Amino acid sequence: MSSAFDLAGSSLAVEGLEGPEQIRAILRELIFSGQLAAGTPLSQVQLAEQLQVSRTPLREALRMLEAEGLVESERNRRMRVASLSVTDLEHSYAGRIVLEAFGVRMTVPHLDAERIAALRGCLVEMDECAERGDFDGWELPHQRFHDGLIEEAGAQLVRHIDQLQSHGRRFRSLYVTRRPGEAWTRSAVEHEEILNACLSGDAQAASERMARHLAQTALTMVAATDPGHDPVAIRTALKTVCPPDPSASH
């Protein structure tokens, strides 16, 4: 297995790459798309040649990806694409459930007609991409929708959520491409429910619906990846955001 990939004809074919941020963005997309699969060894010589960049910014980009958990160092100091761990998936989504629910609570009171319209536009774009079976296209408005609902959470927390979202995207890509009808249909319904709560100005309901949406997505992917795995972190995070109604047991 090597770190070879093909950028010909791809939207990722960016000329004149210079800074580590640009290189990081390209490598990130290659990992998310599966062109650089889990476990792939990363040759800096080969990568520098294929991306036509120098080794110094490439090394910095790889360090950034390592901080995100997308690549990992081996004993001989070489790097490889990080493995896909169902435990990592579970914990990243548990973090998202708690943090994005908080972000929604902070953001909903600030949503005006313009921002609501932008969120609605994201759902329309997602539906159009789903009809075409375009996962990469679907991910863009999907990311904007989630980002638009946590904007008031603060820059530091937003950056942390972005890192957690990055881990989940690798699993989402595998799940959606294997079972697109089920994944997109359920997702469309849940996103609509979240937006409806935002329209009514009910921050608590929107927050809980976001938490349940993320939990359902995670539980589905965990079951598809490792049916025997007990996702206790997901259930705990959901209970933290959506505590059970005490009256329900009486």
C-alpha distance (Angstrom), angle and dihedral (degrees) to the residues before:
residue distance angle dihedral
M1 . . .
S2 3.81 . .
S3 3.78 138.2 .
A4 3.80 92.5 -109.2
F5 3.79 116.5 134.9
D6 3.79 138.7 165.0
L7 3.81 120.6 -119.2
A8 3.78 95.0 168.8
G9 3.78 110.7 128.4
S10 3.79 91.4 -0.8
S11 3.78 126.7 129.7
L12 3.79 84.1 -126.4
A13 3.80 92.2 66.2
V14 3.81 96.5 110.8
E15 3.78 118.5 170.2
G16 3.76 124.4 -148.6
L17 3.79 98.9 28.4
E18 3.77 110.1 -178.3
G19 3.79 118.9 149.4
P20 3.80 125.9 62.0
E21 3.83 91.5 -116.9
Q22 3.81 91.0 61.5
I23 3.79 92.4 46.3
R24 3.80 90.8 47.1
A25 3.81 90.7 52.6
I26 3.81 91.9 52.7
L27 3.81 94.3 47.0
R28 3.81 90.2 45.6
E29 3.80 91.0 56.5
L30 3.79 91.8 46.7
I31 3.81 89.5 54.0
F32 3.81 93.2 45.8
S33 3.80 92.4 48.1
G34 3.80 92.1 49.8
Q35 3.81 95.2 -118.3
L36 3.78 84.7 118.8
A37 3.79 99.6 41.8
A38 3.80 127.4 -158.5
G39 3.79 110.5 -76.1
T40 3.80 95.0 21.3
P41 3.84 110.4 146.1
L42 3.81 111.7 -125.7
S43 3.79 114.6 -137.9
Q44 3.79 109.1 -162.0
V45 3.79 90.2 -156.7
Q46 3.80 92.3 53.1
L47 3.80 94.3 42.7
A48 3.80 92.8 48.4
E49 3.79 89.8 50.9
Q50 3.81 95.5 47.6
L51 3.80 94.8 44.7
Q52 3.81 92.3 38.8
V53 3.77 93.4 -130.5
S54 3.78 135.0 127.7
R55 3.79 122.1 -100.3
T56 3.83 97.4 -114.6
P57 3.84 98.8 64.9
L58 3.81 89.3 37.0
R59 3.82 91.2 57.6
E60 3.81 89.9 49.4
A61 3.82 90.8 49.6
L62 3.81 90.1 51.3
R63 3.81 90.3 50.8
M64 3.81 88.9 53.1
L65 3.79 90.7 51.2
E66 3.80 90.0 47.9
A67 3.82 89.4 54.4
E68 3.81 88.1 53.7
G69 3.78 91.3 50.8
L70 3.80 93.6 -116.5
V71 3.81 95.7 115.1
E72 3.79 130.3 27.1
S73 3.79 136.1 -159.3
E74 3.76 122.5 -115.8
R75 3.82 125.3 -146.1
N76 3.78 92.1 -96.0
R77 3.84 89.1 54.8
R78 3.78 92.3 -107.4
M79 3.76 117.1 130.0
R80 3.77 133.9 -133.3
V81 3.77 137.1 -178.4
A82 3.79 107.8 -84.1
S83 3.78 117.4 -104.7
L84 3.80 121.4 -107.9
S85 3.80 107.0 -108.3
V86 3.79 121.1 -173.4
T87 3.81 87.7 -149.4
D88 3.81 90.3 55.9
L89 3.80 88.8 49.3
E90 3.80 91.2 50.6
H91 3.79 94.9 48.3
S92 3.80 95.2 44.5
Y93 3.80 90.7 52.5
A94 3.80 91.8 44.9
G95 3.79 87.5 56.1
R96 3.79 91.4 47.2
I97 3.81 92.5 50.4
V98 3.80 92.0 57.3
L99 3.80 98.9 36.8
E100 3.80 99.5 41.0
A101 3.79 90.8 46.0
F102 3.81 87.4 55.8
G103 3.81 90.7 45.8
V104 3.80 91.0 53.0
R105 3.81 91.2 49.9
M106 3.80 89.3 53.5
T107 3.81 95.7 43.8
V108 3.81 106.2 43.1
P109 3.84 94.8 72.6
H110 3.81 88.5 57.7
L111 3.81 98.1 49.2
D112 3.80 109.5 116.4
A113 3.81 127.7 -176.4
E114 3.81 92.2 -86.3
R115 3.78 94.3 53.0
I116 3.79 92.5 44.3
A117 3.81 89.0 52.1
A118 3.81 89.8 51.7
L119 3.80 90.3 52.2
R120 3.80 90.4 48.8
G121 3.79 89.0 50.7
C122 3.80 89.7 55.0
L123 3.80 90.9 56.2
V124 3.81 91.3 49.2
E125 3.82 90.8 51.8
M126 3.80 91.0 47.5
D127 3.81 91.2 52.9
E128 3.80 91.2 50.0
C129 3.81 92.1 50.3
A130 3.80 91.6 46.5
E131 3.80 90.3 54.3
R132 3.80 88.8 54.4
G133 3.81 92.8 44.0
D134 3.81 89.2 -121.4
F135 3.82 106.7 153.0
D136 3.81 96.2 172.9
G137 3.79 90.4 49.9
W138 3.82 91.1 46.1
E139 3.80 92.3 52.8
L140 3.82 93.1 62.4
P141 3.84 99.1 61.2
H142 3.81 88.8 34.1
Q143 3.80 89.5 58.8
R144 3.82 91.4 45.8
F145 3.82 90.7 51.1
H146 3.80 93.2 53.9
D147 3.80 92.3 41.2
G148 3.80 91.1 50.7
L149 3.78 90.6 57.9
I150 3.82 96.6 54.7
E151 3.80 101.3 41.2
E152 3.80 94.0 115.3
A153 3.81 94.6 51.4
G154 3.81 93.5 91.5
A155 3.80 130.8 -96.9
Q156 3.81 96.8 -92.6
L157 3.80 94.1 50.9
V158 3.80 91.8 44.4
R159 3.81 89.9 54.9
H160 3.79 90.9 50.3
I161 3.81 92.0 49.8
D162 3.80 89.1 49.9
Q163 3.80 90.1 57.4
L164 3.81 91.3 49.6
Q165 3.81 90.2 48.8
S166 3.80 89.7 52.9
H167 3.80 92.0 60.7
G168 3.80 92.2 50.1
R169 3.77 94.0 50.1
R170 3.80 92.7 69.0
F171 3.81 90.8 57.3
R172 3.82 92.8 41.2
S173 3.78 90.3 55.5
L174 3.81 91.4 54.9
Y175 3.81 93.6 43.9
V176 3.81 97.6 45.1
T177 3.78 94.6 45.8
R178 3.83 91.0 49.9
R179 3.84 97.4 43.9
P180 3.81 105.8 17.0
G181 3.81 98.7 157.3
E182 3.78 95.0 53.3
A183 3.81 95.0 40.8
W184 3.79 98.0 48.0
T185 3.81 96.1 41.2
R186 3.79 93.8 52.4
S187 3.79 92.1 42.1
A188 3.81 92.7 52.3
V189 3.81 92.1 52.9
E190 3.81 93.8 47.7
H191 3.81 94.5 46.2
E192 3.81 89.4 50.4
E193 3.81 90.2 52.5
I194 3.80 90.8 51.4
L195 3.80 92.0 49.7
N196 3.82 92.0 47.8
A197 3.80 89.7 55.9
C198 3.80 88.9 50.1
L199 3.80 90.5 50.8
S200 3.79 90.1 55.0
G201 3.80 90.5 49.0
D202 3.81 91.9 -121.3
A203 3.80 102.2 146.0
Q204 3.80 93.9 178.4
A205 3.80 94.0 51.7
A206 3.81 91.8 45.7
S207 3.80 90.2 49.3
E208 3.80 93.3 50.1
R209 3.81 92.5 45.5
M210 3.80 89.9 51.9
A211 3.81 90.0 50.4
R212 3.80 92.4 49.4
H213 3.82 91.2 46.5
L214 3.81 92.3 53.0
A215 3.79 92.0 44.0
Q216 3.81 92.7 50.8
T217 3.80 91.1 48.0
A218 3.80 91.5 49.7
L219 3.81 95.2 45.1
T220 3.80 90.8 50.3
M221 3.80 92.7 50.2
V222 3.82 92.9 45.0
A223 3.82 90.5 51.5
A224 3.80 91.1 48.6
T225 3.82 92.8 47.2
D226 3.82 101.7 39.5
P227 3.83 114.6 2.6
G228 3.80 91.8 -171.1
H229 3.79 95.7 55.1
D230 3.82 116.4 109.7
P231 3.85 106.8 -141.6
V232 3.78 96.6 -154.4
A233 3.82 92.7 153.1
I234 3.81 91.2 58.9
R235 3.79 92.7 50.6
T236 3.80 91.8 46.0
A237 3.80 92.8 50.1
L238 3.80 91.3 48.7
K239 3.81 91.7 50.7
T240 3.79 88.8 50.2
V241 3.81 91.6 57.4
C242 3.80 99.0 30.7
P243 3.81 107.3 32.8
P244 3.80 113.8 -166.3
D245 3.79 118.1 -98.1
P246 3.85 106.5 -103.5
S247 3.79 90.3 -148.0
A248 3.82 91.0 59.0
S249 3.81 91.6 78.3
H250 3.80 94.5 52.7
